[in-house]
Amino acid sequence: MKKLEIEMRIVAGIVERFCVGFITELDQLRETLSKCGVDVSNALPTPFKRKSPINILAFYSIDRRHVMIVFNEGKEDGFQFSAKMGNVEPLGVVGFNSDGDFENVIASLTLQRGSTKLAIDYSFISSYSVFINRLDNLKEFTYDFVRSHIGQYKYHQRSRGKQDYINDLNTIRSQMAKLFFDETINEMVIDKFIEDNPIILEHGLNLIKPTHQAVLKNVLDKYDQDFRPDLIAFDVLEKVWAIVDYKKAKRKIIKNIDKARTGFKAEVHALKDQLRDYVEYFEEKEHRKYYHKTYRENIELTKAIGIIGNIDSCEQVAFNRLVKDEPKWFSVVPYNYLYDSFSRYVDLAKGLFEK
């Protein structure tokens, strides 16, 4: 077998793995959101409503290393792959000549050249590098894809357009930059800003159904006082409840960088101790019963997220090493990481809706 044929078989397998994984993640996410009272069916593009099978046509440009994946409603599920030189779009009606990273979307359109037609319910077109990045982060990409369409659908229901949605996202991102990178801003200001813009939680931390400043009553007299965490919300991807607390956006949370005994500063340890109390609170069935009675949510499994500080590029290696030593129930999220996560969603939404 020729080398090119082997390469194309490998690429075909990778593309099919992405398609199967994407649809599987989409179905699982739809089910999870449905259990949380969120119906996404009407918001999703036609082939992903899952009222009928999905027929997939995948095209690959050998020389340009571009990928085009077409999802159409069909009579049965299917996958076909073909590779060619030149433009990845098989009819040559729409040209993609980029040499670098790019992504595009074509939806609800039929392309035609002569008597040959290509119906497209929904399609992804991108450079191979962008495609591989999506495959490597498939769960996150699927979640962002679904949430972006939910957001656009909500705007459509309020008679607002896609561009309004993008403009609002950009405004929120600009406000985040002002608040998240100023260490003089009080955490209560940040808490109120995030409460007023729950989309930050949805796309920055994958959290839905937020409850802010819930009172955790000391039912068992086990603690010195009642607790009031900044946020309790459901993590869609990990399928557990998360308890979140915000601290000031201090510029440095790591001590002794590039020296012996590099570690987190005292503020991080104090934050972890505070969140540990919250997590242990829900280990008592009496406390879970109280929370369910008061807030109508069953809290079983929990994790904790402490949002604090900013990590510079020169600190990333040390930060990554330090977080590996933390217990599984606890995560440290610097404000610039949250900002970057939300920014990725904004860029994705722009890619989906500004085409």
DRENDRENDO-671794 format. One line per 2 residues: number of its first residue (from 1); for each residue x, y, z of N, C-alpha, C. Coordinates in steps of 0.02 Angstrom, whole numbers, always signed. Layout:
<atoms>
NUM	X:Y:Z:X:Y:Z:X:Y:Z; ...
</atoms>
This chain:
<atoms>
1	+42:-60:+0:+0:+0:+0:+44:+63:+0; +28:+111:-42:+68:+171:-46:+64:+212:+18
3	+117:+252:+28:+121:+293:+89:+62:+341:+95; +42:+372:+39:-14:+420:+40:-79:+386:+59
5	-89:+325:+34:-150:+288:+50:-153:+273:+125; -96:+254:+153:-93:+240:+226:-109:+304:+265
7	-79:+359:+243:-91:+423:+277:-165:+442:+275; -196:+432:+217:-267:+451:+210:-312:+405:+252
9	-294:+343:+259:-333:+298:+302:-328:+320:+375; -268:+342:+394:-259:+366:+462:-300:+429:+474
11	-297:+476:+426:-335:+538:+432:-410:+523:+433; -433:+478:+391:-504:+459:+390:-525:+432:+458
13	-483:+391:+488:-499:+363:+553:-503:+417:+607; -457:+466:+603:-457:+520:+652:-519:+563:+644
15	-537:+579:+582:-596:+620:+570:-659:+583:+593; -664:+520:+579:-722:+481:+601:-726:+479:+677
17	-667:+472:+709:-666:+472:+783:-693:+538:+810; -674:+593:+778:-700:+658:+800:-776:+660:+792
19	-801:+639:+734:-873:+643:+720:-913:+601:+769; -891:+539:+780:-927:+494:+826:-923:+523:+897
21	-864:+546:+916:-856:+574:+983:-897:+637:+993; -899:+680:+943:-937:+742:+947:-1011:+728:+957
23	-1039:+683:+917:-1110:+667:+922:-1125:+633:+988; -1080:+589:+1011:-1089:+555:+1075:-1089:+606:+1132
25	-1040:+650:+1132:-1037:+703:+1184:-1098:+747:+1181; -1122:+762:+1121:-1180:+804:+1112:-1242:+771:+1142
27	-1250:+706:+1129:-1308:+670:+1156:-1305:+667:+1233; -1246:+654:+1260:-1238:+650:+1332:-1250:+717:+1365
29	-1225:+770:+1334:-1235:+838:+1361:-1308:+857:+1358; -1342:+840:+1304:-1414:+854:+1299:-1452:+821:+1355
31	-1434:+758:+1370:-1467:+721:+1424:-1453:+753:+1492; -1390:+772:+1504:-1371:+804:+1568:-1409:+869:+1577
33	-1410:+911:+1525:-1444:+975:+1530:-1519:+965:+1538; -1546:+914:+1507:-1618:+901:+1514:-1635:+884:+1586
35	-1592:+846:+1619:-1603:+829:+1689:-1599:+891:+1734; -1563:+942:+1709:-1557:+1005:+1747:-1612:+1055:+1726
37	-1659:+1031:+1686:-1714:+1074:+1665:-1699:+1119:+1606; -1646:+1103:+1568:-1627:+1144:+1510:-1637:+1102:+1447
39	-1685:+1121:+1404:-1698:+1086:+1342:-1662:+1123:+1286; -1614:+1090:+1254:-1573:+1123:+1204:-1595:+1106:+1133
41	-1644:+1063:+1124:-1661:+1038:+1057:-1677:+1093:+1008; -1718:+1141:+1028:-1738:+1193:+983:-1681:+1241:+965
43	-1632:+1244:+1008:-1577:+1291:+997:-1524:+1264:+949; -1519:+1198:+942:-1466:+1169:+902:-1482:+1170:+828
45	-1431:+1170:+785:-1442:+1166:+713:-1478:+1101:+695; -1510:+1101:+638:-1555:+1046:+617:-1528:+976:+627
47	-1468:+958:+603:-1448:+888:+609:-1436:+864:+680; -1428:+910:+727:-1410:+891:+795:-1469:+889:+842
49	-1529:+899:+817:-1588:+894:+859:-1603:+821:+876; -1573:+775:+837:-1578:+702:+846:-1649:+677:+838
51	-1687:+710:+794:-1752:+683:+776:-1746:+632:+719; -1687:+630:+688:-1674:+583:+634:-1600:+565:+634
53	-1580:+513:+598:-1509:+495:+595:-1467:+550:+563; -1401:+545:+571:-1356:+595:+543:-1310:+561:+492
55	-1310:+588:+433:-1265:+565:+380:-1207:+614:+375; -1145:+588:+380:-1086:+630:+383:-1044:+621:+320
57	-1026:+678:+289:-981:+678:+233:-919:+717:+254; -861:+686:+249:-799:+718:+270:-752:+725:+210
59	-722:+784:+202:-677:+798:+147:-610:+823:+174; -556:+804:+141:-490:+823:+164:-448:+847:+105
61	-416:+905:+113:-371:+931:+62:-300:+907:+79; -271:+866:+36:-207:+836:+49:-151:+888:+52
63	-150:+933:+4:-95:+981:+1:-106:+1040:+48; -168:+1062:+57:-181:+1120:+100:-194:+1100:+173
65	-205:+1036:+185:-219:+1009:+252:-278:+1045:+285; -333:+1045:+247:-396:+1072:+271:-446:+1016:+280
67	-492:+1025:+327:-543:+975:+341:-612:+1007:+335; -658:+973:+301:-727:+995:+296:-772:+936:+316
69	-814:+947:+367:-859:+894:+390:-930:+919:+384; -970:+882:+345:-1040:+901:+333:-1086:+853:+370
71	-1131:+882:+411:-1180:+842:+448:-1249:+855:+418; -1281:+803:+393:-1347:+809:+363:-1396:+760:+395
73	-1458:+780:+399:-1510:+732:+417:-1513:+678:+364; -1523:+616:+385:-1525:+562:+337:-1574:+508:+358
75	-1578:+457:+317:-1621:+401:+332:-1587:+353:+381; -1521:+354:+381:-1483:+313:+428:-1416:+347:+442
77	-1386:+330:+499:-1320:+357:+515:-1269:+331:+466; -1223:+375:+446:-1172:+353:+399:-1112:+400:+400
79	-1055:+375:+376:-994:+415:+372:-958:+398:+307; -941:+450:+269:-902:+442:+208:-845:+492:+208
81	-787:+470:+187:-727:+512:+186:-696:+511:+116; -675:+570:+94:-639:+574:+31:-585:+628:+35
83	-530:+617:-1:-474:+663:+0:-457:+683:-71; -433:+746:-78:-416:+772:-144:-365:+827:-137
85	-334:+845:-192:-289:+901:-193:-329:+965:-202; -302:+1021:-177:-334:+1086:-188:-387:+1102:-137
87	-437:+1140:-159:-489:+1165:-115:-527:+1107:-82; -537:+1112:-16:-569:+1058:+21:-643:+1051:+4
89	-675:+1106:-12:-747:+1102:-31:-751:+1068:-99; -786:+1012:-105:-780:+969:-163:-804:+999:-229
91	-851:+1045:-227:-877:+1073:-290:-838:+1135:-312; -797:+1161:-269:-758:+1220:-287:-799:+1283:-291
93	-857:+1284:-259:-899:+1344:-259:-875:+1395:-208; -853:+1369:-150:-827:+1412:-97:-753:+1395:-88
95	-710:+1447:-92:-639:+1435:-88:-611:+1446:-19; -564:+1403:+2:-528:+1411:+65:-454:+1405:+50
97	-419:+1462:+50:-349:+1463:+29:-300:+1479:+85; -325:+1480:+147:-282:+1500:+203:-225:+1450:+214
99	-166:+1477:+227:-108:+1435:+241:-99:+1424:+317; -131:+1466:+358:-125:+1460:+430:-187:+1430:+461
101	-193:+1439:+527:-251:+1414:+562:-313:+1454:+542; -368:+1420:+530:-431:+1453:+516:-489:+1406:+531
103	-548:+1434:+539:-608:+1395:+550:-667:+1431:+519; -715:+1393:+494:-773:+1423:+462:-832:+1376:+470
105	-891:+1402:+457:-953:+1363:+462:-996:+1378:+402; -1026:+1327:+373:-1078:+1335:+322:-1139:+1296:+346
107	-1197:+1328:+345:-1257:+1296:+371:-1317:+1314:+328; -1364:+1265:+324:-1428:+1276:+289:-1418:+1303:+219
109	-1378:+1268:+180:-1361:+1292:+114:-1350:+1232:+67; -1368:+1242:+3:-1353:+1191:-48:-1306:+1221:-99
111	-1247:+1192:-108:-1199:+1214:-157:-1212:+1176:-222; -1201:+1210:-279:-1215:+1178:-343:-1165:+1201:-395
113	-1139:+1154:-433:-1099:+1168:-492:-1123:+1123:-548; -1152:+1154:-598:-1182:+1114:-651:-1241:+1075:-624
115	-1242:+1011:-636:-1297:+969:-612:-1281:+937:-544; -1220:+950:-519:-1199:+919:-456:-1216:+965:-397
117	-1247:+937:-346:-1268:+975:-287:-1239:+945:-224; -1226:+988:-175:-1205:+966:-109:-1248:+1002:-58
119	-1294:+964:-27:-1337:+992:+26:-1298:+993:+91; -1302:+1049:+127:-1266:+1057:+190:-1315:+1081:+243
121	-1331:+1037:+290:-1371:+1059:+348:-1326:+1098:+396; -1267:+1070:+409:-1218:+1104:+451:-1149:+1075:+437
123	-1098:+1119:+436:-1031:+1094:+422:-979:+1135:+458; -924:+1100:+477:-864:+1132:+504:-812:+1130:+449
125	-778:+1186:+438:-721:+1189:+393:-664:+1221:+431; -606:+1189:+431:-550:+1217:+469:-484:+1189:+443
127	-431:+1221:+466:-364:+1193:+455:-358:+1130:+498; -313:+1086:+479:-305:+1023:+515:-283:+1035:+587
129	-242:+1086:+598:-219:+1100:+666:-276:+1121:+711; -323:+1162:+686:-382:+1181:+725:-425:+1120:+739
131	-432:+1078:+688:-472:+1017:+695:-443:+972:+751; -377:+962:+751:-345:+920:+801:-354:+949:+871
133	-349:+1015:+876:-360:+1047:+942:-430:+1034:+967; -479:+1035:+922:-548:+1020:+942:-554:+947:+964
135	-521:+903:+929:-523:+832:+946:-492:+821:+1015; -437:+854:+1028:-402:+846:+1093:-442:+875:+1151
137	-487:+922:+1136:-528:+954:+1188:-602:+946:+1171; -621:+885:+1153:-687:+873:+1124:-743:+889:+1172
139	-736:+870:+1235:-790:+882:+1283:-802:+958:+1291; -748:+996:+1299:-754:+1068:+1307:-781:+1100:+1243
141	-757:+1077:+1184:-780:+1105:+1121:-855:+1093:+1112; -878:+1033:+1129:-949:+1017:+1121:-991:+1060:+1167
143	-968:+1069:+1228:-1005:+1111:+1276:-1010:+1183:+1250; -954:+1210:+1227:-955:+1278:+1200:-1001:+1284:+1139
145	-1000:+1233:+1097:-1043:+1232:+1038:-1116:+1235:+1058; -1135:+1194:+1106:-1205:+1192:+1129:-1224:+1258:+1162
147	-1183:+1282:+1208:-1200:+1342:+1245:-1203:+1403:+1199; -1160:+1406:+1148:-1162:+1463:+1103:-1227:+1465:+1064
149	-1252:+1407:+1045:-1316:+1406:+1009:-1374:+1420:+1056; -1369:+1398:+1118:-1421:+1416:+1167:-1423:+1492:+1176
151	-1364:+1522:+1183:-1362:+1595:+1192:-1391:+1631:+1133; -1372:+1610:+1072:-1398:+1643:+1013:-1473:+1632:+1006
153	-1497:+1573:+1025:-1568:+1558:+1021:-1608:+1602:+1068; -1581:+1614:+1128:-1615:+1658:+1176:-1620:+1729:+1148
155	-1566:+1751:+1116:-1569:+1818:+1086:-1619:+1822:+1029; -1623:+1769:+990:-1671:+1767:+935:-1743:+1770:+961
157	-1756:+1736:+1017:-1822:+1738:+1047:-1840:+1809:+1070; -1790:+1847:+1089:-1802:+1916:+1111:-1795:+1965:+1053
159	-1798:+1938:+992:-1794:+1978:+931:-1729:+2017:+925; -1676:+1989:+952:-1610:+2020:+944:-1568:+1975:+900
161	-1523:+2004:+863:-1485:+1966:+814:-1421:+1937:+840; -1388:+1900:+796:-1325:+1868:+814:-1271:+1919:+831
163	-1270:+1974:+793:-1219:+2025:+806:-1228:+2057:+874; -1291:+2064:+896:-1304:+2091:+963:-1274:+2045:+1016
165	-1282:+1980:+1004:-1255:+1930:+1050:-1179:+1936:+1054; -1146:+1941:+997:-1073:+1947:+995:-1051:+2012:+1029
167	-1088:+2067:+1016:-1070:+2131:+1046:-1075:+2128:+1122; -1127:+2095:+1148:-1135:+2088:+1220:-1079:+2046:+1250
169	-1059:+1993:+1215:-1004:+1951:+1239:-940:+1992:+1243; -927:+2032:+1192:-867:+2073:+1192:-868:+2125:+1248
171	-927:+2151:+1263:-934:+2199:+1318:-918:+2167:+1384; -945:+2107:+1395:-931:+2070:+1457:-857:+2055:+1463
173	-826:+2035:+1408:-755:+2020:+1410:-714:+2082:+1427; -733:+2139:+1401:-698:+2202:+1418:-706:+2219:+1491
175	-766:+2209:+1518:-777:+2223:+1589:-737:+2175:+1633; -732:+2112:+1611:-693:+2063:+1648:-620:+2086:+1653
177	-593:+2111:+1597:-524:+2133:+1596:-512:+2189:+1647; -560:+2233:+1654:-553:+2289:+1701:-556:+2265:+1773
179	-598:+2217:+1787:-607:+2194:+1856:-557:+2141:+1877; -542:+2095:+1832:-502:+2036:+1850:-427:+2051:+1856
181	-405:+2107:+1829:-333:+2121:+1830:-316:+2182:+1871; -361:+2200:+1916:-350:+2257:+1961:-355:+2231:+2033
183	-298:+2227:+2067:-297:+2198:+2134:-332:+2241:+2187; -351:+2302:+2168:-387:+2345:+2217:-462:+2331:+2217
185	-486:+2292:+2168:-558:+2277:+2164:-577:+2227:+2218; -628:+2243:+2256:-651:+2199:+2310:-686:+2137:+2281
187	-678:+2080:+2315:-709:+2018:+2290:-785:+2022:+2286; -816:+2063:+2328:-889:+2070:+2325:-911:+2104:+2260
189	-869:+2149:+2234:-884:+2180:+2170:-881:+2128:+2114; -829:+2086:+2117:-822:+2033:+2067:-880:+1983:+2072
191	-898:+1965:+2133:-954:+1919:+2144:-1018:+1946:+2113; -1032:+2010:+2124:-1093:+2041:+2097:-1090:+2043:+2021
193	-1032:+2058:+1993:-1024:+2060:+1920:-1037:+1991:+1890; -1010:+1939:+1920:-1020:+1871:+1894:-1093:+1850:+1904
195	-1123:+1869:+1960:-1194:+1853:+1971:-1237:+1886:+1917; -1221:+1946:+1898:-1260:+1982:+1847:-1247:+1956:+1777
197	-1193:+1918:+1769:-1175:+1891:+1703:-1160:+1816:+1708; -1212:+1775:+1719:-1201:+1703:+1729:-1169:+1668:+1670
199	-1168:+1700:+1613:-1137:+1670:+1554:-1062:+1660:+1566; -1032:+1700:+1611:-962:+1691:+1628:-951:+1623:+1661
201	-997:+1605:+1705:-993:+1540:+1739:-1004:+1483:+1689; -1052:+1493:+1645:-1069:+1440:+1597:-1011:+1423:+1552
203	-976:+1474:+1529:-924:+1462:+1479:-853:+1468:+1507; -845:+1499:+1565:-779:+1502:+1595:-764:+1444:+1641
205	-818:+1419:+1675:-809:+1365:+1723:-855:+1305:+1710; -895:+1308:+1657:-942:+1253:+1640:-995:+1243:+1694
207	-1016:+1297:+1727:-1063:+1293:+1782:-1131:+1321:+1763; -1184:+1285:+1783:-1252:+1309:+1772:-1290:+1304:+1839
209	-1351:+1329:+1839:-1395:+1328:+1898:-1360:+1359:+1959; -1335:+1420:+1952:-1297:+1450:+2007:-1342:+1475:+2064
211	-1319:+1467:+2124:-1350:+1497:+2184:-1295:+1537:+2219; -1306:+1602:+2223:-1256:+1647:+2252:-1272:+1660:+2326
213	-1219:+1659:+2366:-1224:+1677:+2437:-1278:+1636:+2473; -1282:+1571:+2458:-1328:+1527:+2494:-1306:+1521:+2567
215	-1355:+1522:+2612:-1340:+1515:+2683:-1339:+1440:+2701; -1282:+1416:+2724:-1275:+1346:+2745:-1284:+1345:+2821
217	-1343:+1332:+2842:-1359:+1334:+2913:-1322:+1280:+2952; -1297:+1298:+3009:-1258:+1252:+3051:-1307:+1207:+3090
219	-1338:+1162:+3055:-1391:+1120:+3084:-1366:+1078:+3142; -1306:+1051:+3136:-1279:+1005:+3186:-1236:+1039:+3239
221	-1232:+1105:+3237:-1189:+1142:+3283:-1117:+1116:+3280; -1097:+1096:+3221:-1031:+1068:+3211:-979:+1123:+3199
223	-1002:+1180:+3176:-957:+1234:+3159:-972:+1295:+3203; -928:+1344:+3201:-936:+1403:+3243:-991:+1449:+3218
225	-1009:+1442:+3154:-1057:+1489:+3125:-1089:+1458:+3063; -1141:+1491:+3038:-1168:+1472:+2974:-1118:+1491:+2919
227	-1120:+1454:+2863:-1076:+1469:+2807:-1115:+1505:+2752; -1079:+1544:+2712:-1110:+1578:+2656:-1060:+1579:+2597
229	-1053:+1524:+2560:-1007:+1523:+2503:-1030:+1571:+2449; -982:+1596:+2410:-999:+1644:+2357:-1045:+1612:+2305
231	-1035:+1548:+2292:-1073:+1517:+2238:-1077:+1441:+2246; -1134:+1413:+2231:-1142:+1340:+2223:-1176:+1330:+2156
233	-1146:+1288:+2113:-1174:+1277:+2046:-1156:+1207:+2022; -1189:+1186:+1969:-1179:+1118:+1942:-1130:+1119:+1884
235	-1079:+1077:+1889:-1029:+1070:+1836:-1055:+1021:+1784; -1070:+1047:+1726:-1101:+1007:+1673:-1054:+952:+1648
237	-990:+967:+1643:-943:+919:+1615:-925:+864:+1664; -913:+882:+1727:-894:+832:+1776:-955:+802:+1812
239	-1013:+833:+1803:-1076:+808:+1831:-1074:+804:+1908; -1045:+856:+1938:-1044:+862:+2011:-1060:+935:+2028
241	-1078:+947:+2091:-1090:+1014:+2114:-1024:+1046:+2135; -1016:+1109:+2119:-955:+1146:+2135:-971:+1202:+2184
243	-928:+1209:+2234:-932:+1264:+2282:-875:+1312:+2265; -892:+1374:+2253:-843:+1422:+2227:-837:+1481:+2275
245	-775:+1504:+2285:-764:+1564:+2324:-714:+1608:+2289; -728:+1673:+2288:-684:+1722:+2255:-644:+1760:+2306
247	-581:+1773:+2290:-539:+1817:+2330:-514:+1873:+2284; -481:+1922:+2313:-456:+1977:+2273:-408:+1952:+2219
249	-406:+1989:+2165:-362:+1970:+2110:-291:+1992:+2125; -262:+1964:+2178:-193:+1980:+2196:-146:+1958:+2139
251	-95:+1998:+2127:-52:+1984:+2070:-10:+1921:+2080; +9:+1906:+2141:+53:+1849:+2153:+23:+1801:+2204
253	+19:+1738:+2187:-5:+1688:+2235:+46:+1633:+2246; +105:+1640:+2216:+159:+1591:+2223:+220:+1625:+2254
255	+250:+1592:+2302:+309:+1620:+2335:+371:+1580:+2314; +428:+1613:+2317:+493:+1582:+2304:+498:+1552:+2234
257	+475:+1589:+2183:+480:+1565:+2114:+554:+1553:+2097; +568:+1495:+2067:+635:+1476:+2045:+684:+1470:+2104
259	+657:+1459:+2164:+699:+1449:+2222:+677:+1386:+2259; +713:+1370:+2312:+693:+1313:+2354:+627:+1330:+2389
261	+587:+1278:+2400:+524:+1284:+2436:+474:+1330:+2401; +471:+1323:+2336:+419:+1358:+2298:+351:+1332:+2320
263	+304:+1376:+2331:+238:+1353:+2353:+187:+1409:+2348; +124:+1390:+2361:+71:+1440:+2362:+78:+1484:+2424
265	+57:+1546:+2418:+58:+1592:+2474:+2:+1574:+2523; +5:+1606:+2582:-43:+1590:+2636:-115:+1601:+2615
267	-127:+1650:+2570:-196:+1664:+2550:-228:+1604:+2516; -189:+1566:+2478:-216:+1507:+2443:-232:+1452:+2493
269	-188:+1442:+2541:-200:+1391:+2592:-261:+1409:+2635; -270:+1473:+2651:-328:+1494:+2689:-392:+1483:+2649
271	-388:+1496:+2584:-446:+1485:+2541:-464:+1411:+2538; -414:+1368:+2534:-427:+1295:+2533:-458:+1273:+2599
273	-434:+1298:+2654:-463:+1280:+2719:-536:+1301:+2724; -550:+1360:+2698:-619:+1385:+2698:-664:+1340:+2656
275	-640:+1322:+2597:-680:+1280:+2552:-686:+1209:+2578; -636:+1185:+2615:-641:+1118:+2644:-700:+1114:+2692
277	-711:+1167:+2731:-769:+1168:+2776:-834:+1163:+2737; -837:+1197:+2681:-898:+1194:+2640:-910:+1124:+2612
279	-856:+1093:+2588:-862:+1025:+2561:-883:+976:+2616; -852:+981:+2674:-869:+936:+2729:-940:+947:+2754
281	-965:+1008:+2747:-1034:+1023:+2767:-1083:+976:+2731; -1071:+965:+2667:-1118:+924:+2628:-1105:+849:+2637
283	-1056:+831:+2676:-1046:+760:+2691:-1095:+736:+2744; -1128:+782:+2777:-1178:+765:+2828:-1248:+764:+2797
285	-1283:+709:+2805:-1349:+703:+2773:-1398:+755:+2800; -1390:+775:+2863:-1435:+825:+2891:-1426:+892:+2855
287	-1365:+907:+2838:-1351:+970:+2802:-1376:+966:+2730; -1368:+908:+2699:-1394:+899:+2631:-1470:+905:+2631
289	-1501:+877:+2681:-1574:+881:+2687:-1597:+953:+2695; -1561:+992:+2737:-1578:+1062:+2747:-1571:+1101:+2681
291	-1517:+1088:+2645:-1506:+1126:+2583:-1560:+1109:+2531; -1578:+1046:+2527:-1630:+1026:+2480:-1697:+1058:+2497
293	-1712:+1060:+2561:-1775:+1091:+2583:-1776:+1166:+2568; -1719:+1198:+2576:-1715:+1270:+2569:-1706:+1292:+2497
295	-1663:+1257:+2460:-1645:+1279:+2392:-1667:+1231:+2337; -1701:+1177:+2356:-1730:+1131:+2308:-1678:+1098:+2262
297	-1619:+1084:+2289:-1568:+1049:+2251:-1538:+994:+2294; -1529:+935:+2264:-1496:+879:+2298:-1421:+883:+2287
299	-1384:+899:+2339:-1311:+903:+2334:-1281:+839:+2360; -1254:+800:+2315:-1222:+737:+2334:-1147:+744:+2331
301	-1120:+739:+2271:-1048:+746:+2261:-1030:+820:+2254; -976:+841:+2284:-955:+911:+2279:-880:+916:+2266
303	-863:+971:+2235:-792:+990:+2228:-789:+1064:+2245; -729:+1091:+2250:-721:+1161:+2270:-674:+1196:+2221
305	-691:+1259:+2207:-650:+1300:+2162:-634:+1365:+2197; -570:+1380:+2203:-549:+1444:+2231:-522:+1488:+2176
307	-554:+1546:+2166:-532:+1592:+2113:-492:+1648:+2146; -429:+1652:+2128:-384:+1698:+2162:-323:+1712:+2119
309	-300:+1774:+2121:-235:+1792:+2092:-232:+1790:+2016; -174:+1803:+1991:-158:+1797:+1919:-91:+1763:+1912
311	-83:+1724:+1861:-21:+1687:+1849:+12:+1714:+1786; +73:+1740:+1794:+112:+1763:+1736:+140:+1704:+1698
313	+160:+1717:+1636:+187:+1663:+1594:+248:+1631:+1626; +289:+1670:+1661:+349:+1642:+1692:+333:+1599:+1753
315	+270:+1601:+1776:+250:+1563:+1835:+210:+1500:+1817; +195:+1490:+1754:+150:+1436:+1734:+177:+1367:+1751
317	+241:+1356:+1741:+270:+1290:+1757:+264:+1276:+1831; +282:+1325:+1872:+277:+1316:+1945:+205:+1306:+1966
319	+159:+1344:+1936:+88:+1337:+1953:+63:+1267:+1935; +79:+1243:+1876:+57:+1176:+1855:+84:+1122:+1902
321	+146:+1131:+1925:+174:+1081:+1971:+139:+1083:+2039; +124:+1143:+2062:+92:+1151:+2127:+21:+1123:+2128
323	-17:+1134:+2075:-87:+1112:+2075:-91:+1035:+2073; -38:+1003:+2048:-38:+930:+2048:-35:+902:+2119
325	-9:+941:+2165:-4:+918:+2234:-67:+930:+2275; -115:+966:+2245:-177:+981:+2281:-225:+922:+2278
327	-269:+915:+2328:-318:+860:+2327:-366:+867:+2269; -395:+811:+2248:-438:+810:+2189:-500:+854:+2197
329	-523:+863:+2258:-585:+902:+2269:-573:+977:+2263; -511:+999:+2260:-495:+1070:+2262:-458:+1093:+2199
331	-482:+1149:+2170:-450:+1178:+2112:-435:+1251:+2124; -377:+1273:+2104:-359:+1344:+2106:-366:+1371:+2035
333	-407:+1423:+2026:-417:+1453:+1960:-396:+1526:+1964; -340:+1545:+1934:-321:+1615:+1932:-370:+1655:+1888
335	-378:+1718:+1902:-425:+1759:+1865:-409:+1763:+1791; -345:+1764:+1774:-328:+1767:+1702:-344:+1702:+1667
337	-345:+1645:+1704:-365:+1581:+1674:-440:+1583:+1659; -479:+1610:+1706:-551:+1616:+1695:-565:+1662:+1637
339	-528:+1717:+1633:-536:+1764:+1578:-519:+1731:+1511; -464:+1693:+1510:-444:+1660:+1448:-496:+1608:+1427
341	-524:+1572:+1475:-574:+1521:+1460:-636:+1553:+1429; -659:+1607:+1458:-717:+1642:+1430:-701:+1672:+1362
343	-640:+1697:+1354:-620:+1726:+1289:-621:+1673:+1234; -601:+1612:+1250:-603:+1559:+1200:-674:+1547:+1176
345	-722:+1551:+1224:-791:+1543:+1205:-814:+1600:+1160; -796:+1661:+1177:-815:+1719:+1136:-788:+1712:+1065
347	-726:+1691:+1059:-696:+1682:+993:-731:+1626:+954; -750:+1573:+989:-787:+1519:+957:-855:+1544:+932
349	-890:+1581:+975:-956:+1607:+956:-950:+1653:+895; -899:+1694:+894:-889:+1738:+836:-876:+1696:+773
351	-838:+1642:+781:-825:+1598:+724:-888:+1564:+699; -934:+1548:+745:-995:+1514:+725:-1047:+1561:+695
353	-1049:+1623:+720:-1105:+1666:+702:-1088:+1724:+656; -1023:+1738:+646:-1006:+1795:+604:-988:+1773:+533
355	-1002:+1711:+517:-986:+1687:+450:-1043:+1703:+402
</atoms>
